[in-house]
Amino acid sequence: MIGKPEGLPEMFIDFWNKRDANGIASLFIENADFINVVGLWWNNRGDIRKAHAYGLKTIFPDSHLSLIRTKVRRVSDDVAIVHAKMKLAGQNSIESTRHVGVRFNLFTFVVKRKKSKWICLAAHNTDIVPGKETNLMINNKIEAVNYRDQV
C-alpha cells in the first residue's frame, strides 16, 4: 500500500524497473482488476503477479519505465482516480535479439484508502498511438488509423 494516491504510479514504475512482480501485485487488493494494452483482463492479485512476472522476464527484461505526468481526481475522501502518462523503452522484439522503439502509455488506476494508506482496486493500461484516432480491422489485422488521413 502507498501513502498517497499519486504515489501509486511511482511505486508501480519502481517495481517495474526492479523486475519485481510481487511488488507490483502488492499495490492491488486481492480481487483487483487489471486490463493491459491489448485487453487481457486479470481478475485478482495472483493473476496480476503471474502476468507481470512473465512479461518482465520475457518481453520487458531490459525495459525502463518512466513517469511523464500524473493527474489525480478525488471521487471521495476514500476513493481516487489516478491517471499516469508513462514512457516505456527497451522492450524486446519477439526474437529477443533487438529492442523495439519507445512506447508511450496512459494508465488509469482506481485507488481506495484503507486506514492511512491507499491500495489499487483496478488498473487499465492503454497504448498511445500518435496521430491515430481508433482501431479498425483491415485484412484480418487490427490497425490504428486516423480518419482525417482518409479524406
N, C-alpha and C positions, 0 to 999 in steps of 0.2 A: 504494500500500500504506500501511497505517496502523501506528502504534506499539503499539497495544493493542486487543484485541477490542472493548471498549466504545466505542472511538473511531469505529468504523465508522458507526453511526447519525448521529453528529455530523458526520462528513465527508459522508455522503450528503445530509443536510439542508443543509449549507453549499453543496455543489454545486447542489442543487435550487434554493435561493434565489438563486443566481447564474445560473441557467438554463444550467448547464454540463453538457451531456450527455456530453461527453468526460471530464470529471472523474468523473461518476457511473460511467461504463464502466470507468475506471481502477481502481476499487475491486474489480473482478472478475477472476478468471482468464479465460483465453481461451475455455475451453469451459464457462463458468458457466451455471447455470440461473437464470431469474428468472420468477416467476409473479405476475401483477398481480391486482388486486382482482376482476376478472371472469374470471379463469382463463386469460388469454392467457399463453402459455408461450414465453419466448425462451430459446434454447439456446446462445448464445455472446455474447461481449463486443460484437461488431459489431451484433448484433440488439438487445442491451440499449441500446447507444448510440443506434441509429436510432429505437427506440421512444420513448426519453426525449426525444430531440431533437424528435420530432413532438409529443409530449404537452406539453412545456414551451413550445412555440411556439403550439400550437393550443388546448389545453384549460386549461393552467395558466400562461399568461404573466404573470398578475397575482397568482398564488398566493403564500402564505407557509406554509412547513412548519416546525413547531417540535416539540421533543422534550419529552415528558411524563415518561417513565420508561424506564430501561434495566435489563435483568437479563442477567447472563452466567452460563452453565453450562459449565464446562470439562469436555470429554469426555476429553481427554488433555492432555499438555503442549503439543501442537501443534494441537489442534482445539478449537473452542468454538462454542456456540450462543448467539447474541445475540438477545434479544427486545427490541423497542423500541416503545413506545406513542407515537404522534405525533398532532398536530393539524394539519389542512390547512384553511386559509382562503383565500378569493379565487378558487376555481375558477370558470371561465367557464361560462355556460349554453351550450347548443347554438347559440343565436342569437348568442352572444358580445356581447350587449347588456347583460347584467347578470351579477352574480356569484351563485352559488348558496350555500346555507348552509355552515356549518362541518362538516367530516367528521373523524372520528377513525379511526385505523387501527392495526393491530398488525403489525409486521414481524417475521419470523424470518430471521436471517442465519446461515449456517453459514460459519465462517471457519477458515482454516488458517495456521499460522505458516510463513513462508519466511524462513529465517535469523532476523533480529531483527524482522521486520515481519510484518503479518497481511494476508491478502487473502481476499476472499469467494468461496466455491465455489458458493453457492446462496442465493437470497432468495425469500421468499414474503410478499406483502402482502395483508392481509385487512382489509376494512372492518369497523368495529364498528357494529352496528346496535342502539342502546339498546332494551332491553325486548323483544328478539326472540330466538328460540331456533334457528331454522333457516329455510331457504327452501323454498317449495312452488311448484309450477306450478299457477296458478289462471287459468282462462280464457286459456290460452296465454301467460301472463306470469308471470315469476318474482317472487314477493312474499315478503318477510321476514315471518314470523309468530311468534306466541307461543301455544303450545298451551294455556297457562293461560287465555288470553282466550276459548278455545272452550268452556270448562266452564260 
